Amino acid sequence: MFIDYAKVFIKAGDGGNGAVAFRREKYVPKGGPAGGNGGNGGSVIFKADRNLTTLLDFQYKRKYLAEDGDPGGSSLKDGKSGKDIVIRVPIGTIIKDEDADEIIFDLDADGKEFVAVKGGKGGRGNSNFATPTQQTPRYAEDGRPGPEKFVVLELKLIADVGLVGFPNAGKSSLISVISDAKPKIADYPFTTLEPNLGIVRYKDFKSITVADIPGIIEGAHLGKGLGLKFLRHIERTKILLLMIDITSEDYAKDYKTLLAELNQYSKVLSKKKKILAFTKADLLEPSEMKKVTKRKIRGYDGPVLIFSSATRFGLPELLDELWQQLKD
């Protein structure tokens, strides 16, 4: 199961209290202060891990508490610091503050770490408060409590190319023939209910990462259909491949609708490089295909590609164009 959103509660460990203690050595009837410091509380750390692909684990565990620091002891013994808790998440996970609804950190590389809440500082023992005028202080400092908060985890796939199109535009079919990904394919809308990532082997040991995203419908930016589940994952892609069914009755309207949904969801998406491709070319005669490629669509002046996943017609040209655009 692919889960790309979760809300969790995190709390850093409390700092241990400082100790009030005095030396009790033989022949030292009035020993000085010897209270040790409390240990620091553990921190909560998020770490990107390339071996993870979903936030599914956070559906079962939503509370993460780091260890408290131990209190200080006698004979100037400091308390042991609490252990940090390291929470592993997939690459591409964004951490957001629930209250402010703003991005705190972006874990966009393997091994990248972020200290979400730092452990509370341990209190000082009474040995730290001795002065020439007060040589036997009978007080110590309490440890500071560890911060706590709710954070939102949002996973956004990182890919070179994002496949954009209406349900049944042929996105799943395309990624299944150009990569080893095995998405669900059927004749009914919304076959793809979760994003799929495929690695396409290109010439001379090169590769292209392609994301097959759930189909978009008009109003997706408002959450209709699969809405935000679709749009969230194409913000990180370098290129958007707009895919239109070649049997559509109105190419221009389809293109305009797709573009509008992208632009209304995010200004980032509106600025991304876009390539237009017509799918299911095997359903038309060669003479009809030529007419399609020559047809101008208002607002688009880039390359127009046409291919069939069923017969593999046009796929080499499609991959060549994608690679060239990525290189540029």
C-alpha positions, 0 to 999 in steps of 0.5 A: 500500500502506498501512503504519502501523508501522515501526522505524528506526535514527537517529543524530545526527552526531558533533561535530568535534574541536577543533584544536591550532594556533599562530599562524605570523605573520611577526615573531611568533616565538612566536605564541599558540594559534589552534586553532578549534572543531569543528562541531556534528553534525547532528540527526535531525528528524521532521516531519509532512507532510500530503502523506504518508498511509503509512509505506511509505518506511520499508519500504525505508530503515530507517537515517537518519544525520545529518552529522558536524561538521567538525574545527576548523582553524588561524587560529581557523577553526571547523569546519562544522556537520553538516547536519540530516536531516529525516524527513517522516512523515504527520500522526498519526504517533507516535514511540515509544522502542523500549526503554521502549515509551513515546510520545516525541512525537505529530506530530498537526499539519501542519508539526509537528517533533520533534528525535529526537536532537540532534547532538553538540557540537563540541570546543573548540580549544586557543585556548579553554584559554589562561590567564595561567599557560599561554599555549600549551596543546597540547591541545584537546577532542574532539567529542562523539559523536551519540546513536543509537537505534531508534525505532518509528513508529506511524501513527494516522489522524485522523478525525471518525468511525470506522466500527466493525463486523464484516466485511461490516457495510457500512462500505466501502459506506457510505464509498463512497457518502457520499465520494469514497473508493473502497475494495474492496467484495466479499461475502467477509469482510475485504474491507478490508485497510487503513484508508480515509479519506473526506471527506464533503461536508455542508451549507453547505460543511461536511465530515466526515472518516470512517475506514473501518477493517478489520473487527473480530472477537471477540478483535481486542484480542489481535491476532486477525483484523486485530486491532491493525491495526484498533483502532490507528486509531480511538483518534483519532476523535471519534465511533465509529459502531457498525454492525450488519448488520440481518440479524444473528440477535442484535443484542445479542450483536453490540453487546456483542462490539464494545463489549467489544473496544473497551473491552479494547483501550483505556480511551480508546475506552471513553469515546468517543461512540458511535452505533449504526446498522443497515445494509443496510435494503434487505433488510427490509420497512418494517414489519420496520425499525420493529421494529428501531429500537424494539428496546432494546439493553442498555447503549445509550441513544443514538440508533438509526439505520437506513440502506441504502448501496445505496438511500441510504435513511436517509443524510441522517438519518445525516449530520445525526446525525453532524454534530450529535454532532460539533458538540456 
